[in-house]
Amino acid sequence: MKKIQLSDHFTLSKILLFALPSIGMQLVDNTYQIADGYFISNYIGEAAFEAENLIVPPLLIVMSVGLMFGTGASALIAKELGEDRKERAKELLSMIIMVLAAVSILLSAALYFLMPTISRWVGASEAMMEDCIIYGRVLAFFMPFQMLSMAFHPLLITAERPGLGLVTTISNAVANILLDWAFVAGFGWGMKGAAIATGLAWMISAIIPMIFFCKPKNPLHFVHPCRDIRSLGQTLYNGASEMVDAISYAVVALIYNLRLLHFLGDDGVGAYAVSEYVGGLFIAVFYGISMSIVPVVGYHLGTKNVKELQSLRRSGLLLMGGFGLLMTGLSFTLADPISRLVGGYNQELTNLSTQALRIISFSFLLSGITTYSSSYFTGLNQGGASLAIATVKGFAGPLAMVFLLPLFMGANGLWYSALAAEILALLTAVIFFSWWKKKEQSGDLPMPAEDD
């Protein structure tokens, strides 16, 4: 089969084919995270499982900086390629990765020393405190690798090598599962072993793409970096929505955990973790497609191909709507057996997880559409629109609903807050699509950047 290129016309089927490696990457990533939780909950204990889920959200906030750099750079570099400025694209790639490497080291050090304070902030009890600190500090040491890895994944798509991203993720997942089995189940190293296993897997997922971008024979590779503060700022602006999305998930998870502790106790935190693990598998399809489409949209923006941009919008939203229906049905139907697989050691936890997942499943009807909408505007280099959708979807909407709905619905309102937030995000996306259609009709599209 002919290799799919950014310059191609993307039908609905071609969007899906191009996104398959990224979908697989997201699915594998979520699968091994479930396996990670399985080893911790079954071989270390329920308290350790809950400690892991309390400390992971702050770690995700730091990781999201890498995602911001990578996604923002993906859109900008793809636009440069669409304007046939290949050398400039390489210089931008080199500058952005160099800056990220320096930033990641500083953030890693801060994370390590602040871990006891962070553990208290997330509400860790005395019984969980030690596990939170151990797990968090070990992963803080490996954090630069994970931040680079998260930046490389969207850049591999821009380099038209999404398959390498899938290979990288599979290598990461296999290593993590095998090391979890060895360190946790075999050697009995506890939370330190689980964290070391994850950290070593992170190293693999950073080193493989690093080698790719170091090879001069590859069309997109490292060269002498440029010094362009404006382009660096544009990168951060473009990727801000993806970072906000990741940070929002982490912050909302923290608030959810605190609210669940208030309404339902420790089992509420466990049920939320199970629903997030399982929901992540379905949402992985949405993120895989959305991540893949950013450089495609950016490329056709660079060529001023309005017809193709419109086709990408129609086909992508239709594809996401179809997957949304499928994912809702699967999630609702499989809620009970999956909850038993992850939390079968505790019947009350299993029952609560099943109830939570079935309610949350209805949010998948809209989740793909809103995720794609945000990424589409990232590809258009319209960071403000993308950021607004992501903020309503992942931060403002959930936070408002997690406090408002329980006033009328009790504890169940916590689970319905995801659907309510998606409805608000959809309305926001409709407003920005109407605005962009007017720009298309008037021909008022962004002009190519001038050479420095």
NORFENDA-V661446 format. One record per residue. RES is the residue in one letter. OMEGA is omega in whole degrees, -180 to 180 (none if undefined). Layout:
# NORFENDA-V661446
res: (RES,RES)
omega: (OMEGA,OMEGA)
This chain:
# NORFENDA-V661446
res: (M,K,K,I,Q,L,S,D,H,F,T,L,S,K,I,L,L,F,A,L,P,S,I,G,M,Q,L,V,D,N,T,Y,Q,I,A,D,G,Y,F,I,S,N,Y,I,G,E,A,A,F,E,A,E,N,L,I,V,P,P,L,L,I,V,M,S,V,G,L,M,F,G,T,G,A,S,A,L,I,A,K,E,L,G,E,D,R,K,E,R,A,K,E,L,L,S,M,I,I,M,V,L,A,A,V,S,I,L,L,S,A,A,L,Y,F,L,M,P,T,I,S,R,W,V,G,A,S,E,A,M,M,E,D,C,I,I,Y,G,R,V,L,A,F,F,M,P,F,Q,M,L,S,M,A,F,H,P,L,L,I,T,A,E,R,P,G,L,G,L,V,T,T,I,S,N,A,V,A,N,I,L,L,D,W,A,F,V,A,G,F,G,W,G,M,K,G,A,A,I,A,T,G,L,A,W,M,I,S,A,I,I,P,M,I,F,F,C,K,P,K,N,P,L,H,F,V,H,P,C,R,D,I,R,S,L,G,Q,T,L,Y,N,G,A,S,E,M,V,D,A,I,S,Y,A,V,V,A,L,I,Y,N,L,R,L,L,H,F,L,G,D,D,G,V,G,A,Y,A,V,S,E,Y,V,G,G,L,F,I,A,V,F,Y,G,I,S,M,S,I,V,P,V,V,G,Y,H,L,G,T,K,N,V,K,E,L,Q,S,L,R,R,S,G,L,L,L,M,G,G,F,G,L,L,M,T,G,L,S,F,T,L,A,D,P,I,S,R,L,V,G,G,Y,N,Q,E,L,T,N,L,S,T,Q,A,L,R,I,I,S,F,S,F,L,L,S,G,I,T,T,Y,S,S,S,Y,F,T,G,L,N,Q,G,G,A,S,L,A,I,A,T,V,K,G,F,A,G,P,L,A,M,V,F,L,L,P,L,F,M,G,A,N,G,L,W,Y,S,A,L,A,A,E,I,L,A,L,L,T,A,V,I,F,F,S,W,W,K,K,K,E,Q,S,G,D,L,P,M,P,A,E,D,D)
omega: (-178,180,179,-179,180,-176,-178,167,-174,170,179,-179,-180,174,-179,180,-180,-177,-175,178,-180,175,178,179,180,180,179,-180,180,-180,-178,174,175,178,177,178,179,-179,-179,-176,-174,-177,178,176,-178,180,179,178,180,177,178,-177,173,-173,-179,-180,177,177,179,178,180,178,-174,175,177,178,179,179,-174,-178,178,178,180,180,-177,-179,178,178,177,178,177,177,178,177,-171,-179,177,179,179,180,178,177,-177,180,-175,179,179,179,180,180,179,-180,-177,179,179,-180,179,180,179,-180,-179,-175,-179,-173,177,178,179,180,177,-180,-176,174,180,176,179,-180,-178,-170,-177,179,179,-177,-180,-177,-178,-177,178,-179,175,179,-178,-172,179,178,-179,179,177,179,-179,176,-176,-175,177,179,175,176,178,178,-180,177,-180,179,178,176,178,178,179,-178,178,178,177,-176,-180,180,-178,-179,-180,-180,174,180,-178,-172,-176,-178,-176,-175,179,-177,175,-176,178,179,179,-179,178,178,180,-179,179,177,176,180,180,-176,175,-174,-178,178,177,178,180,-176,177,-176,-178,-178,179,-176,178,-177,-178,174,175,-174,173,174,-174,-179,-179,179,176,177,178,177,-179,178,179,-175,-176,-177,179,177,178,179,-180,179,180,178,-178,-178,180,178,178,-180,177,-179,180,178,178,175,-179,-175,-169,179,-175,180,176,177,179,180,177,179,179,-179,179,177,-175,178,179,179,-179,-179,179,179,180,-178,179,178,-177,178,-177,-172,-177,-180,178,178,180,180,-177,170,179,179,-179,-179,-176,-180,-180,177,178,179,178,180,-178,-176,-178,-180,177,179,-179,178,178,178,179,177,-179,-177,178,179,-180,-178,-179,-176,-174,-176,-176,-179,-180,178,178,180,-176,-174,-175,180,-177,-175,179,177,179,-180,-179,179,179,179,-178,-177,180,178,-178,-176,-178,177,-180,177,-176,-172,180,-179,-179,177,179,-179,180,-179,178,179,173,178,178,-176,176,-175,-179,179,179,-180,-179,179,-179,-179,179,-178,-170,-174,-175,-180,-180,-179,178,-176,-178,175,-175,-173,178,178,-178,-172,-177,-176,180,178,177,-178,-179,-176,179,179,180,179,179,178,178,179,178,178,178,180,179,179,-177,176,177,178,-177,178,178,177,178,-178,-180,-178,-176,178,-180,179,177,179,177,176,178,none)
